[in-house]
Amino acid sequence: MVKIYRDRKPEGTYYRVVYYLGSKRLRLNFSDFEDAKTEAEAKASQLSRGDMDAVQVSKKDRDELGSAREVIRELLREESSVDSLILPDGGEKRFDLPLDTVAREYADARRLLNGVPLIEAVRFYWRHHGKGLKRKNVALAVDEMIERKTTKGVSELYLADLRYRLGVFSQAFHCDVNAITPDDVATFFDGLKLSPRSYNNFLYALRTFFRFAQKHDWLSKEVDLLSRVEKRNGKPTPVEIFTPSELSELLKQASPQIATCIALAASAGLRAEEILRLDWADIERHPGFIEIAAHKAKTATRRTVPVLDNLARWLAVAPRKENARVWLHSKAWFFESLRDAAKDGEIKWKQNALRHSFISYRLAEIQDVNRVALEAGNSPQMIFRHYRELATPGQAKTWFLIAPETAANVVPLQGHSSSK
């Protein structure tokens, strides 16, 4: 038997539905009589049928259950234009999603998110993997970008820089572009032990790459993968140069091929990247001069550099292969060989000091800023600001006398010509 009792409390009248389940007396409270009556009738019907499971479900539980099912049905209607599908055998398949499955998936997601709201995780996923985005492996995306840039005719210098920096990045990320997060990129940059200038060059290269990826729908336009990476402001480092005695010792310790490269930097001011791209044809094309083609120069501007007497001596004994590069090995081997020669000669290696030395000693020798700027591929302002008064004419004379007596013995030579 199910009974309804009316009672009062300070906040107002309420109605109590009372019934028994076995020997246990159960009560449900309602503020509205009609709600209480409906629930009492439902309980009476369930008890008369012997449906004990249904008896234990409250009206609130039924309302929540009904609301949950309606939400699921609405979702399925959005995902499919039909509620059911007639199968070939005449049967019917309902598009349904069991409520316990929904609850289980929700609970699993909440555990994995560890307190992060599920909707925030979904929004994050949508930004990275949303409608219209295409999967693209990082290495393949880099290759396609390099190919597009090559087709557009950008300078070989710029392409080489992109290949190097984006190559390092693709080695660190063996995944699709849209799987990368800002935290991943920030961690990548934290691991780059570089000068501020090189660090910023990586930043510029990756910004170009990410924009390319967004343009091709490999990365969401709403995602800024560089949001946690800041440009570095480095303090200008003083220009360092080698002394003539240090250069002599460096050349003594160097193998014939790396000695040729050292001479090109020390007596012609060529940059490391220019030496790595230099062919013997560039040295032989115009007797007495080295031609640095625009696509091999940092400034993308062609220049010619005079071959001074001591450099001519080094080139005369240099090992060479016709129609080949001056340096036949890798970039990494090039820099490793330079540092090994310095280490063997017990000389402190100074970054870019061979080129800095050429500019400083050449300026001290000929006292002509504009001419040195043309030979070095720099601006006169840069030469005047950084290289003036770093060396004396006497030191310059000694520097440009350093030449090989034999392939294995370095001595200062007399009869030097400064090509004035």
C-alpha positions in Angstrom: 0.0 0.0 0.0 1.2 3.5 -0.9 0.0 6.5 1.2 0.4 10.3 0.9 0.8 12.4 4.0 0.6 16.2 4.2 3.0 17.9 6.5 4.2 21.4 7.3 7.5 23.0 7.8 8.5 26.6 8.4 9.2 26.9 4.7 5.8 25.6 3.7 3.6 22.5 3.1 5.1 19.4 1.6 3.7 15.9 0.8 5.3 12.6 1.8 4.8 9.4 -0.2 5.2 6.4 2.0 5.5 2.7 1.0 7.1 -0.5 2.1 9.7 -2.6 0.3 9.7 -5.8 2.2 10.0 -4.7 5.8 11.7 -1.5 4.9 9.7 1.7 5.1 10.6 4.2 2.4 9.6 7.9 2.0 9.8 10.4 -0.8 9.1 14.1 -0.2 7.5 16.5 -2.7 6.5 20.2 -2.6 3.7 19.7 -5.1 0.7 17.4 -4.5 0.3 16.4 -8.1 3.9 15.3 -8.3 3.4 13.3 -5.1 0.2 11.7 -6.4 1.9 10.8 -9.7 4.8 9.2 -7.9 2.5 7.3 -5.5 0.5 5.9 -8.4 3.7 4.8 -10.1 5.0 3.1 -7.0 1.6 1.3 -6.4 1.6 0.0 -10.0 5.2 -1.2 -9.7 4.5 -2.9 -6.4 1.5 -4.6 -7.8 3.5 -6.0 -10.7 6.3 -7.1 -8.3 8.8 -4.9 -10.2 11.1 -4.4 -7.3 13.9 -2.7 -9.4 11.5 -0.1 -10.7 10.2 0.5 -7.2 13.7 1.6 -6.0 14.0 4.2 -8.8 12.8 7.6 -7.7 11.0 10.2 -9.8 14.2 12.3 -9.8 16.2 9.3 -11.0 13.6 8.7 -13.7 13.7 12.4 -14.8 17.4 12.4 -14.9 17.4 9.1 -16.8 14.9 10.4 -19.3 16.8 13.7 -19.7 20.0 11.9 -20.3 18.4 9.6 -22.9 16.9 12.6 -24.7 20.4 14.3 -24.9 21.8 11.2 -26.4 19.0 10.8 -28.9 19.5 14.5 -29.9 23.2 13.8 -30.5 22.4 10.8 -32.6 19.9 12.8 -34.7 22.6 15.4 -35.3 25.1 12.8 -36.4 22.6 10.9 -38.6 19.7 12.1 -40.7 17.7 9.0 -39.8 16.9 7.3 -36.5 17.0 3.8 -37.9 18.2 1.8 -40.9 16.3 -0.9 -42.8 18.7 -3.8 -43.3 18.7 -6.0 -46.5 17.0 -8.9 -44.6 14.1 -6.6 -43.6 15.3 -6.1 -40.1 15.8 -2.7 -38.5 18.9 -1.3 -36.9 18.4 1.5 -34.4 21.0 4.2 -34.0 21.5 4.0 -30.3 24.2 4.7 -27.7 23.7 2.9 -24.4 23.7 5.3 -21.4 26.2 3.2 -19.5 28.6 3.4 -22.4 28.3 7.2 -22.3 28.9 7.2 -18.5 31.9 4.9 -18.8 33.5 7.0 -21.5 32.9 10.2 -19.6 34.4 8.7 -16.4 37.5 7.4 -18.3 38.0 10.8 -19.9 37.8 12.6 -16.6 40.3 10.3 -15.0 42.8 10.9 -17.8 42.3 14.6 -17.8 43.1 14.8 -14.1 40.8 17.7 -13.3 40.9 19.5 -16.7 37.3 20.0 -17.9 36.3 17.6 -20.7 35.0 20.5 -22.9 38.4 22.2 -22.7 40.1 19.0 -23.9 37.6 18.7 -26.7 38.2 22.3 -27.8 42.0 21.6 -27.7 41.5 18.5 -29.9 39.3 20.5 -32.3 41.9 23.2 -32.7 44.5 20.6 -33.6 42.5 18.0 -35.4 39.3 19.8 -36.4 37.3 19.7 -39.6 39.3 20.4 -42.7 42.7 19.6 -41.2 44.8 17.1 -43.1 47.4 14.8 -41.6 51.0 15.5 -42.7 54.2 14.1 -41.3 56.7 16.8 -40.3 59.5 15.5 -42.4 57.3 15.3 -45.5 55.9 18.8 -44.8 59.5 20.2 -44.6 60.4 18.5 -47.9 57.4 20.0 -49.6 58.1 23.4 -48.3 61.8 23.2 -49.5 60.5 22.0 -52.9 58.1 25.0 -53.2 60.7 27.5 -52.2 63.2 26.0 -54.7 60.5 26.3 -57.5 60.0 29.9 -56.5 63.7 30.6 -57.1 64.8 31.7 -53.6 68.5 31.9 -53.1 70.5 28.8 -52.5 71.9 30.3 -49.3 68.3 30.7 -47.9 67.5 27.1 -49.0 70.6 25.7 -47.3 69.7 27.5 -44.1 66.1 26.1 -44.2 67.4 22.6 -44.9 69.7 22.8 -41.9 67.3 24.3 -39.3 64.1 22.5 -40.4 66.1 19.3 -40.7 67.1 19.6 -37.0 63.4 20.2 -36.2 62.1 17.2 -38.2 64.7 14.9 -36.6 63.2 15.9 -33.2 59.5 15.4 -34.3 58.6 12.1 -35.9 54.9 12.8 -36.0 52.2 14.7 -37.8 52.4 18.5 -37.8 49.0 18.9 -36.0 50.2 16.6 -33.2 52.8 19.2 -32.0 51.9 21.4 -29.1 53.3 24.8 -27.9 54.9 23.0 -25.0 56.7 20.6 -27.4 58.1 23.5 -29.4 59.2 25.4 -26.2 61.0 22.3 -25.0 62.7 22.0 -28.4 64.0 25.5 -28.2 65.2 25.0 -24.6 67.4 22.3 -25.9 69.1 24.5 -28.5 72.4 25.5 -27.0 73.0 28.4 -29.4 73.9 32.0 -29.5 71.0 34.5 -29.4 71.4 35.1 -33.1 71.4 31.5 -34.1 68.5 30.9 -31.7 66.5 33.6 -33.4 67.3 32.3 -36.8 65.7 29.0 -35.8 62.7 31.0 -34.6 62.3 32.7 -37.9 62.7 29.5 -39.9 60.0 27.7 -37.8 57.6 30.6 -38.0 57.9 30.4 -41.8 57.3 26.6 -41.7 54.3 26.8 -39.4 52.7 29.4 -41.6 53.3 27.2 -44.6 51.7 24.3 -42.7 48.6 26.4 -41.8 48.2 27.6 -45.4 48.1 23.9 -46.5 45.7 22.9 -43.7 48.2 20.7 -41.9 48.0 22.9 -38.8 45.0 24.8 -37.4 45.1 28.6 -38.0 44.0 29.0 -34.4 47.1 27.4 -33.0 50.3 29.4 -32.3 53.0 26.8 -31.7 55.5 29.6 -30.9 53.4 31.2 -28.2 55.8 30.1 -25.5 59.0 30.9 -27.4 60.5 34.4 -27.1 63.0 36.1 -29.3 66.4 36.5 -27.5 68.3 39.7 -27.2 71.9 39.0 -27.2 74.6 41.4 -26.1 77.1 42.2 -28.9 80.3 40.1 -28.4 83.6 41.7 -29.0 85.4 40.8 -32.2 88.3 38.4 -31.5 91.2 37.8 -33.8 94.1 35.4 -34.0 97.7 36.5 -33.7 100.1 35.6 -36.6 101.9 33.0 -34.3 98.5 31.4 -33.6 97.7 31.2 -37.3 101.1 29.6 -38.0 100.5 27.0 -35.3 97.0 26.3 -36.5 98.2 25.7 -40.1 100.9 23.4 -38.9 98.4 21.2 -37.1 95.9 21.1 -40.0 95.6 18.5 -42.7 96.3 19.8 -46.2 92.7 20.1 -47.1 91.6 22.0 -44.0 94.8 24.1 -44.2 93.6 25.3 -47.6 90.2 26.3 -46.0 92.0 28.1 -43.2 94.1 30.0 -45.7 91.0 31.0 -47.6 89.4 32.4 -44.4 92.6 34.0 -43.1 93.9 35.5 -46.3 90.7 36.2 -48.3 88.1 36.7 -45.6 85.7 34.0 -46.9 83.0 33.0 -44.6 82.7 29.3 -43.5 79.5 28.8 -45.5 81.1 30.4 -48.6 84.1 28.0 -48.3 81.8 25.1 -48.0 80.1 26.0 -51.3 83.3 27.0 -53.1 84.4 25.1 -56.2 87.9 25.1 -57.7 86.3 26.7 -60.8 85.5 29.7 -58.6 89.2 30.1 -57.9 90.4 29.5 -61.4 87.8 31.4 -63.4 89.5 34.8 -63.1 93.2 34.5 -62.5 94.3 36.4 -59.4 90.8 36.6 -58.0 88.2 34.3 -56.2 84.7 34.7 -57.4 81.9 34.4 -54.8 78.7 34.0 -56.8 75.6 35.6 -55.5 73.9 32.3 -54.6 77.0 31.3 -52.6 77.4 34.6 -50.7 75.6 35.4 -47.4 74.5 38.8 -48.8 73.3 37.2 -52.0 75.6 39.6 -53.9 78.4 38.6 -56.2 81.9 39.8 -55.2 85.5 39.1 -56.2 88.3 38.8 -53.7 92.0 39.2 -54.7 94.3 36.3 -54.2 97.2 37.6 -52.2 100.7 36.2 -52.6 100.7 34.0 -49.5 97.2 32.6 -50.4 98.5 31.8 -53.9 101.2 29.7 -52.3 98.6 27.8 -50.3 96.4 27.2 -53.3 99.4 26.0 -55.3 100.1 23.1 -52.9 96.4 22.4 -52.1 95.0 18.9 -52.8 92.3 19.2 -55.4 89.9 17.4 -57.7 88.9 19.1 -61.0 85.4 20.4 -61.1 84.9 19.6 -57.4 84.4 21.5 -54.2 87.4 22.8 -52.2 86.1 21.0 -49.1 84.9 17.5 -50.1 83.3 16.5 -46.8 80.4 17.4 -44.5 79.8 20.7 -42.7 80.1 18.9 -39.4 83.5 17.5 -40.4 84.7 20.9 -41.5 84.1 22.5 -38.1 85.3 19.5 -36.2 88.6 19.6 -38.2 89.1 23.3 -37.4 88.6 22.7 -33.7 90.9 19.7 -33.8 93.7 21.7 -35.3 93.2 24.4 -32.6 93.2 21.7 -29.9 96.3 20.0 -31.3 98.1 23.4 -31.4 96.9 24.3 -27.9 95.2 27.3 -29.3 91.9 28.6 -28.0 89.3 28.4 -30.8 87.6 31.7 -31.5 84.4 31.8 -33.4 84.7 33.4 -36.8 88.1 34.7 -35.8 89.8 33.7 -39.1 87.5 36.1 -41.1 87.7 38.7 -38.4 91.5 38.5 -38.5 91.6 39.0 -42.3 89.4 42.1 -42.1 91.4 43.6 -39.2 94.8 42.9 -40.7 93.7 43.9 -44.2 92.4 47.2 -42.9 95.5 47.8 -40.9 97.6 47.1 -44.1 95.8 49.1 -46.8 93.9 51.7 -44.6 91.0 51.7 -47.0 87.6 50.9 -45.3 85.6 50.9 -48.6 88.0 48.5 -50.3 88.1 46.1 -47.4 84.3 46.2 -47.3 84.1 45.2 -50.9 86.5 42.3 -50.5 84.9 41.0 -47.3 81.3 41.5 -48.5 80.4 43.8 -45.6 79.3 47.4 -45.3 81.9 50.2 -44.7 80.0 51.1 -41.6 80.4 47.6 -40.2 84.1 47.5 -41.0 84.7 50.9 -39.4 82.6 50.1 -36.3 84.0 46.7 -35.5 87.5 46.2 -37.0 89.3 49.5 -36.8 92.4 49.6 -34.7 92.4 45.9 -33.8 95.8 45.4 -35.5 98.9 47.3 -36.4 100.5 47.6 -39.9 103.5 45.6 -38.6 101.2 42.7 -37.4 99.4 42.8 -40.7 102.6 42.4 -42.6 103.6 39.4 -40.6 100.1 37.9 -41.0 100.1 38.1 -44.8 103.6 36.6 -45.0 102.5 33.3 -43.6 102.7 30.7 -46.4 103.8 27.1 -46.9 107.4 26.2 -47.7 106.2 22.7 -48.3 102.9 21.0 -47.8 103.8 20.1 -44.2 105.9 23.1 -43.1 104.6 26.6 -42.5 107.1 29.5 -42.4 106.8 33.3 -42.8 107.9 34.3 -46.3 109.6 37.4 -47.6 108.5 39.2 -50.8 104.9 39.6 -49.8 102.6 41.6 -52.1 99.6 43.3 -50.6 97.9 43.7 -54.0 97.7 47.4 -53.6 
